[in-house]
Amino acid sequence: MTPTRPACPDPEPDAEHARQHGFALLIVLWTLVLLALLAATVTATGRSETRIASNLVGSANAEAAADGGVAAAMFHLLISSNQHWPANGLVHQLVLGHETVDVAIYDQDGMVDPNQSPPALIAALLRQIGLDDTAAQTLANAIVDWRSPTDGGLLPQYQGAGRIFGPPHQPFQSAAELGLVLGMTPRITELLAPHINPYVQSTPDPNLADPLVAAALTDAMNRDHVSLDPATPDGPQLVLISATASGAGATFTRRALIRFDSSNDPPFTTLEWYAG
C-alpha cells in the first residue's frame, strides 16, 4: 500500500496575518508623521508667539523710555543750575533702563500763530512759500475769517464750492486744520506746517524765527508797515520736546508740545502728546 503524503498547510492564514501586520505598521508610521507635524507646528507657533511677545515688550519699554526722556527734558528745562537744557534743538542722550534716548527741545516762539497774527503777516508768509500777491491776500483773509468770532460772509462761498461746512469762527486747533480753509491746497498746507503753530499766542520772535518766517516778518513790516512786537522774554515759553528711544529691536518717538509759565502752578501745560 502506497503511503499517503501529508497535505500542505494552507498559506492564506499566514498571508492574511502579514497583511494585518503591514497595515498596522502603516498606521503607526502615519501616526508618527502626524505627531511630528503637530510637534513642529506647536514649536513654530510657540516661537512666533515668543517673538511677538518679545516685540511687544520691546515696544512698551521703548515707549516708556521715550516718555521718561520727555519728563527728563521738562526737568532740565525748568531748573536754573548748570544742568539746565535750553530749547535750542541740541540733542541730549540718556540711558534709561536698557534703552538709549535722544532728546531735543525746540523753541516754538519763532513760529507764526494763525490765531493771533494779523492778515498782513499771514499774507507775507504765504508769499514766502510762493503765492502771488492776490492769492496770498485772498487766502489770508479766508484764514482770518475762519478764526474770527464774527461772520465774514464767506459761508456762501464754501457752499458754492460744495463744502458741507463753513468757517466755525473759532481758533484753529492745529496746523492741519488750515487745510479746511477755502482756497487751501494740500501743497500749501504742507509748506505752511513747519512755520505755523496755533499755540504760540504772540508775534514770532525774530531771534527764534526760521529764515522763511524772518523774511515774512520783514516783508509785513516794510510792505504794510505793521508793528509786530514779540512776546516778552519773561512770558510763557512754548516748546516742542522730541524723545526717541531705541533698544531691544524697538524704536519709539514721543513728541510733546508744552507751554511753560512760571506764574502758574504747576508751571507747565501739556498741549499735545503724540507718537512722532
TORKOL-4160 file (C-alpha; in steps of 0.2 Angstrom, whole numbers, padded with zeros to 4 digits, m for minus):
276
<pt num="1" X="0000" Y="0000" Z="0000"/>
<pt num="2" X="0007" Y="0017" Z="m0006"/>
<pt num="3" X="0010" Y="0029" Z="0009"/>
<pt num="4" X="m0001" Y="0045" Z="0008"/>
<pt num="5" X="0009" Y="0062" Z="0008"/>
<pt num="6" X="0003" Y="0074" Z="0021"/>
<pt num="7" X="m0007" Y="0088" Z="0014"/>
<pt num="8" X="0002" Y="0106" Z="0013"/>
<pt num="9" X="m0004" Y="0119" Z="0025"/>
<pt num="10" X="m0015" Y="0132" Z="0019"/>
<pt num="11" X="m0004" Y="0148" Z="0016"/>
<pt num="12" X="m0018" Y="0160" Z="0016"/>
<pt num="13" X="m0019" Y="0162" Z="0036"/>
<pt num="14" X="0000" Y="0167" Z="0036"/>
<pt num="15" X="m0003" Y="0180" Z="0021"/>
<pt num="16" X="m0018" Y="0187" Z="0030"/>
<pt num="17" X="m0008" Y="0189" Z="0046"/>
<pt num="18" X="0006" Y="0198" Z="0036"/>
<pt num="19" X="m0006" Y="0210" Z="0028"/>
<pt num="20" X="m0013" Y="0214" Z="0045"/>
<pt num="21" X="0005" Y="0217" Z="0052"/>
<pt num="22" X="0009" Y="0228" Z="0037"/>
<pt num="23" X="m0007" Y="0239" Z="0039"/>
<pt num="24" X="m0004" Y="0241" Z="0057"/>
<pt num="25" X="0014" Y="0247" Z="0054"/>
<pt num="26" X="0007" Y="0259" Z="0041"/>
<pt num="27" X="m0005" Y="0266" Z="0053"/>
<pt num="28" X="0009" Y="0268" Z="0066"/>
<pt num="29" X="0020" Y="0277" Z="0053"/>
<pt num="30" X="0007" Y="0289" Z="0048"/>
<pt num="31" X="0003" Y="0292" Z="0067"/>
<pt num="32" X="0021" Y="0296" Z="0070"/>
<pt num="33" X="0021" Y="0308" Z="0055"/>
<pt num="34" X="0006" Y="0317" Z="0061"/>
<pt num="35" X="0013" Y="0318" Z="0078"/>
<pt num="36" X="0029" Y="0325" Z="0071"/>
<pt num="37" X="0020" Y="0338" Z="0061"/>
<pt num="38" X="0010" Y="0343" Z="0076"/>
<pt num="39" X="0025" Y="0345" Z="0086"/>
<pt num="40" X="0033" Y="0355" Z="0073"/>
<pt num="41" X="0018" Y="0366" Z="0072"/>
<pt num="42" X="0017" Y="0369" Z="0090"/>
<pt num="43" X="0035" Y="0373" Z="0091"/>
<pt num="44" X="0034" Y="0385" Z="0077"/>
<pt num="45" X="0019" Y="0393" Z="0084"/>
<pt num="46" X="0027" Y="0395" Z="0101"/>
<pt num="47" X="0042" Y="0403" Z="0093"/>
<pt num="48" X="0031" Y="0415" Z="0084"/>
<pt num="49" X="0021" Y="0419" Z="0099"/>
<pt num="50" X="0038" Y="0422" Z="0109"/>
<pt num="51" X="0044" Y="0434" Z="0096"/>
<pt num="52" X="0028" Y="0443" Z="0096"/>
<pt num="53" X="0028" Y="0444" Z="0115"/>
<pt num="54" X="0046" Y="0450" Z="0114"/>
<pt num="55" X="0042" Y="0463" Z="0101"/>
<pt num="56" X="0028" Y="0470" Z="0112"/>
<pt num="57" X="0039" Y="0470" Z="0127"/>
<pt num="58" X="0052" Y="0479" Z="0117"/>
<pt num="59" X="0040" Y="0492" Z="0110"/>
<pt num="60" X="0032" Y="0495" Z="0128"/>
<pt num="61" X="0050" Y="0498" Z="0135"/>
<pt num="62" X="0054" Y="0510" Z="0121"/>
<pt num="63" X="0038" Y="0520" Z="0123"/>
<pt num="64" X="0041" Y="0521" Z="0142"/>
<pt num="65" X="0059" Y="0526" Z="0140"/>
<pt num="66" X="0054" Y="0540" Z="0127"/>
<pt num="67" X="0041" Y="0546" Z="0139"/>
<pt num="68" X="0054" Y="0546" Z="0153"/>
<pt num="69" X="0065" Y="0556" Z="0141"/>
<pt num="70" X="0051" Y="0570" Z="0139"/>
<pt num="71" X="0050" Y="0570" Z="0158"/>
<pt num="72" X="0069" Y="0572" Z="0160"/>
<pt num="73" X="0069" Y="0586" Z="0147"/>
<pt num="74" X="0055" Y="0595" Z="0156"/>
<pt num="75" X="0065" Y="0594" Z="0172"/>
<pt num="76" X="0081" Y="0601" Z="0164"/>
<pt num="77" X="0071" Y="0615" Z="0156"/>
<pt num="78" X="0064" Y="0621" Z="0172"/>
<pt num="79" X="0080" Y="0620" Z="0183"/>
<pt num="80" X="0091" Y="0635" Z="0183"/>
<pt num="81" X="0108" Y="0627" Z="0188"/>
<pt num="82" X="0121" Y="0621" Z="0176"/>
<pt num="83" X="0110" Y="0606" Z="0172"/>
<pt num="84" X="0098" Y="0617" Z="0163"/>
<pt num="85" X="0094" Y="0612" Z="0145"/>
<pt num="86" X="0090" Y="0627" Z="0133"/>
<pt num="87" X="0077" Y="0625" Z="0120"/>
<pt num="88" X="0090" Y="0626" Z="0106"/>
<pt num="89" X="0087" Y="0609" Z="0097"/>
<pt num="90" X="0103" Y="0602" Z="0104"/>
<pt num="91" X="0102" Y="0583" Z="0106"/>
<pt num="92" X="0105" Y="0576" Z="0123"/>
<pt num="93" X="0107" Y="0557" Z="0125"/>
<pt num="94" X="0101" Y="0547" Z="0140"/>
<pt num="95" X="0101" Y="0529" Z="0145"/>
<pt num="96" X="0085" Y="0524" Z="0153"/>
<pt num="97" X="0085" Y="0505" Z="0158"/>
<pt num="98" X="0091" Y="0496" Z="0143"/>
<pt num="99" X="0086" Y="0510" Z="0131"/>
<pt num="100" X="0096" Y="0524" Z="0123"/>
<pt num="101" X="0085" Y="0540" Z="0122"/>
<pt num="102" X="0089" Y="0555" Z="0111"/>
<pt num="103" X="0081" Y="0571" Z="0117"/>
<pt num="104" X="0079" Y="0588" Z="0109"/>
<pt num="105" X="0070" Y="0604" Z="0114"/>
<pt num="106" X="0064" Y="0616" Z="0101"/>
<pt num="107" X="0058" Y="0633" Z="0105"/>
<pt num="108" X="0041" Y="0637" Z="0096"/>
<pt num="109" X="0040" Y="0656" Z="0099"/>
<pt num="110" X="0048" Y="0659" Z="0082"/>
<pt num="111" X="0033" Y="0652" Z="0073"/>
<pt num="112" X="0018" Y="0661" Z="0066"/>
<pt num="113" X="0001" Y="0659" Z="0076"/>
<pt num="114" X="m0013" Y="0658" Z="0064"/>
<pt num="115" X="m0025" Y="0663" Z="0078"/>
<pt num="116" X="m0016" Y="0679" Z="0083"/>
<pt num="117" X="m0006" Y="0685" Z="0068"/>
<pt num="118" X="m0013" Y="0700" Z="0058"/>
<pt num="119" X="m0018" Y="0697" Z="0040"/>
<pt num="120" X="m0003" Y="0706" Z="0033"/>
<pt num="121" X="0009" Y="0694" Z="0042"/>
<pt num="122" X="m0001" Y="0678" Z="0036"/>
<pt num="123" X="m0001" Y="0685" Z="0018"/>
<pt num="124" X="0018" Y="0689" Z="0019"/>
<pt num="125" X="0021" Y="0671" Z="0025"/>
<pt num="126" X="0010" Y="0664" Z="0010"/>
<pt num="127" X="0020" Y="0675" Z="m0002"/>
<pt num="128" X="0036" Y="0667" Z="0005"/>
<pt num="129" X="0030" Y="0650" Z="0001"/>
<pt num="130" X="0027" Y="0655" Z="m0017"/>
<pt num="131" X="0009" Y="0663" Z="m0018"/>
<pt num="132" X="0007" Y="0678" Z="m0028"/>
<pt num="133" X="0000" Y="0694" Z="m0020"/>
<pt num="134" X="m0018" Y="0692" Z="m0025"/>
<pt num="135" X="m0019" Y="0673" Z="m0020"/>
<pt num="136" X="m0009" Y="0677" Z="m0004"/>
<pt num="137" X="m0021" Y="0691" Z="0002"/>
<pt num="138" X="m0037" Y="0681" Z="m0003"/>
<pt num="139" X="m0031" Y="0666" Z="0007"/>
<pt num="140" X="m0025" Y="0676" Z="0022"/>
<pt num="141" X="m0042" Y="0684" Z="0023"/>
<pt num="142" X="m0050" Y="0667" Z="0022"/>
<pt num="143" X="m0039" Y="0661" Z="0037"/>
<pt num="144" X="m0044" Y="0677" Z="0047"/>
<pt num="145" X="m0062" Y="0674" Z="0043"/>
<pt num="146" X="m0061" Y="0656" Z="0049"/>
<pt num="147" X="m0054" Y="0661" Z="0066"/>
<pt num="148" X="m0064" Y="0677" Z="0068"/>
<pt num="149" X="m0079" Y="0677" Z="0081"/>
<pt num="150" X="m0089" Y="0687" Z="0068"/>
<pt num="151" X="m0096" Y="0681" Z="0052"/>
<pt num="152" X="m0086" Y="0687" Z="0037"/>
<pt num="153" X="m0099" Y="0682" Z="0025"/>
<pt num="154" X="m0089" Y="0668" Z="0017"/>
<pt num="155" X="m0102" Y="0654" Z="0020"/>
<pt num="156" X="m0110" Y="0655" Z="0003"/>
<pt num="157" X="m0093" Y="0653" Z="m0005"/>
<pt num="158" X="m0090" Y="0637" Z="0005"/>
<pt num="159" X="m0107" Y="0631" Z="0000"/>
<pt num="160" X="m0104" Y="0636" Z="m0018"/>
<pt num="161" X="m0088" Y="0625" Z="m0018"/>
<pt num="162" X="m0098" Y="0610" Z="m0012"/>
<pt num="163" X="m0092" Y="0611" Z="0006"/>
<pt num="164" X="m0104" Y="0605" Z="0019"/>
<pt num="165" X="m0097" Y="0616" Z="0032"/>
<pt num="166" X="m0091" Y="0634" Z="0034"/>
<pt num="167" X="m0080" Y="0644" Z="0045"/>
<pt num="168" X="m0083" Y="0639" Z="0063"/>
<pt num="169" X="m0077" Y="0657" Z="0069"/>
<pt num="170" X="m0066" Y="0649" Z="0082"/>
<pt num="171" X="m0047" Y="0647" Z="0084"/>
<pt num="172" X="m0038" Y="0635" Z="0075"/>
<pt num="173" X="m0034" Y="0619" Z="0085"/>
<pt num="174" X="m0019" Y="0613" Z="0074"/>
<pt num="175" X="m0009" Y="0617" Z="0059"/>
<pt num="176" X="m0018" Y="0603" Z="0050"/>
<pt num="177" X="m0035" Y="0612" Z="0052"/>
<pt num="178" X="m0028" Y="0625" Z="0040"/>
<pt num="179" X="m0031" Y="0613" Z="0026"/>
<pt num="180" X="m0050" Y="0615" Z="0028"/>
<pt num="181" X="m0050" Y="0634" Z="0024"/>
<pt num="182" X="m0057" Y="0638" Z="0007"/>
<pt num="183" X="m0043" Y="0640" Z="m0006"/>
<pt num="184" X="m0030" Y="0630" Z="0004"/>
<pt num="185" X="m0022" Y="0615" Z="m0005"/>
<pt num="186" X="m0013" Y="0600" Z="0002"/>
<pt num="187" X="0003" Y="0608" Z="m0005"/>
<pt num="188" X="0001" Y="0625" Z="0003"/>
<pt num="189" X="m0004" Y="0616" Z="0020"/>
<pt num="190" X="0012" Y="0606" Z="0019"/>
<pt num="191" X="0023" Y="0621" Z="0015"/>
<pt num="192" X="0015" Y="0631" Z="0029"/>
<pt num="193" X="0015" Y="0617" Z="0043"/>
<pt num="194" X="0034" Y="0619" Z="0048"/>
<pt num="195" X="0031" Y="0638" Z="0051"/>
<pt num="196" X="0014" Y="0638" Z="0059"/>
<pt num="197" X="0009" Y="0634" Z="0077"/>
<pt num="198" X="m0009" Y="0639" Z="0084"/>
<pt num="199" X="m0002" Y="0639" Z="0102"/>
<pt num="200" X="0011" Y="0652" Z="0101"/>
<pt num="201" X="m0001" Y="0666" Z="0106"/>
<pt num="202" X="0011" Y="0680" Z="0101"/>
<pt num="203" X="0020" Y="0688" Z="0087"/>
<pt num="204" X="0035" Y="0677" Z="0081"/>
<pt num="205" X="0051" Y="0681" Z="0090"/>
<pt num="206" X="0063" Y="0686" Z="0076"/>
<pt num="207" X="0078" Y="0679" Z="0086"/>
<pt num="208" X="0070" Y="0662" Z="0086"/>
<pt num="209" X="0061" Y="0663" Z="0069"/>
<pt num="210" X="0067" Y="0652" Z="0054"/>
<pt num="211" X="0073" Y="0661" Z="0039"/>
<pt num="212" X="0056" Y="0660" Z="0030"/>
<pt num="213" X="0047" Y="0667" Z="0045"/>
<pt num="214" X="0060" Y="0680" Z="0047"/>
<pt num="215" X="0058" Y="0686" Z="0029"/>
<pt num="216" X="0039" Y="0686" Z="0031"/>
<pt num="217" X="0041" Y="0697" Z="0047"/>
<pt num="218" X="0052" Y="0709" Z="0037"/>
<pt num="219" X="0040" Y="0709" Z="0022"/>
<pt num="220" X="0025" Y="0713" Z="0033"/>
<pt num="221" X="0033" Y="0727" Z="0041"/>
<pt num="222" X="0041" Y="0735" Z="0026"/>
<pt num="223" X="0026" Y="0732" Z="0014"/>
<pt num="224" X="0011" Y="0735" Z="0026"/>
<pt num="225" X="0020" Y="0745" Z="0040"/>
<pt num="226" X="0014" Y="0733" Z="0053"/>
<pt num="227" X="0020" Y="0734" Z="0070"/>
<pt num="228" X="0025" Y="0717" Z="0076"/>
<pt num="229" X="0030" Y="0716" Z="0094"/>
<pt num="230" X="0036" Y="0699" Z="0100"/>
<pt num="231" X="0032" Y="0692" Z="0117"/>
<pt num="232" X="0042" Y="0697" Z="0132"/>
<pt num="233" X="0057" Y="0686" Z="0137"/>
<pt num="234" X="0049" Y="0683" Z="0154"/>
<pt num="235" X="0032" Y="0677" Z="0147"/>
<pt num="236" X="0026" Y="0659" Z="0144"/>
<pt num="237" X="0038" Y="0649" Z="0133"/>
<pt num="238" X="0031" Y="0636" Z="0121"/>
<pt num="239" X="0042" Y="0621" Z="0117"/>
<pt num="240" X="0042" Y="0605" Z="0107"/>
<pt num="241" X="0051" Y="0591" Z="0115"/>
<pt num="242" X="0056" Y="0576" Z="0104"/>
<pt num="243" X="0062" Y="0560" Z="0113"/>
<pt num="244" X="0067" Y="0544" Z="0103"/>
<pt num="245" X="0071" Y="0528" Z="0112"/>
<pt num="246" X="0080" Y="0514" Z="0105"/>
<pt num="247" X="0083" Y="0496" Z="0112"/>
<pt num="248" X="0080" Y="0478" Z="0110"/>
<pt num="249" X="0075" Y="0479" Z="0092"/>
<pt num="250" X="0062" Y="0493" Z="0095"/>
<pt num="251" X="0061" Y="0512" Z="0092"/>
<pt num="252" X="0048" Y="0524" Z="0098"/>
<pt num="253" X="0047" Y="0543" Z="0097"/>
<pt num="254" X="0037" Y="0554" Z="0108"/>
<pt num="255" X="0033" Y="0572" Z="0104"/>
<pt num="256" X="0026" Y="0584" Z="0117"/>
<pt num="257" X="0021" Y="0602" Z="0114"/>
<pt num="258" X="0022" Y="0610" Z="0131"/>
<pt num="259" X="0019" Y="0628" Z="0137"/>
<pt num="260" X="0030" Y="0633" Z="0152"/>
<pt num="261" X="0024" Y="0648" Z="0163"/>
<pt num="262" X="0032" Y="0651" Z="0179"/>
<pt num="263" X="0017" Y="0661" Z="0186"/>
<pt num="264" X="0006" Y="0645" Z="0185"/>
<pt num="265" X="0006" Y="0630" Z="0197"/>
<pt num="266" X="0011" Y="0618" Z="0190"/>
<pt num="267" X="0022" Y="0629" Z="0179"/>
<pt num="268" X="0019" Y="0619" Z="0163"/>
<pt num="269" X="0004" Y="0614" Z="0152"/>
<pt num="270" X="0004" Y="0599" Z="0140"/>
<pt num="271" X="m0005" Y="0605" Z="0124"/>
<pt num="272" X="m0001" Y="0590" Z="0113"/>
<pt num="273" X="0006" Y="0572" Z="0116"/>
<pt num="274" X="0008" Y="0561" Z="0102"/>
<pt num="275" X="0019" Y="0547" Z="0094"/>
<pt num="276" X="0031" Y="0555" Z="0081"/>
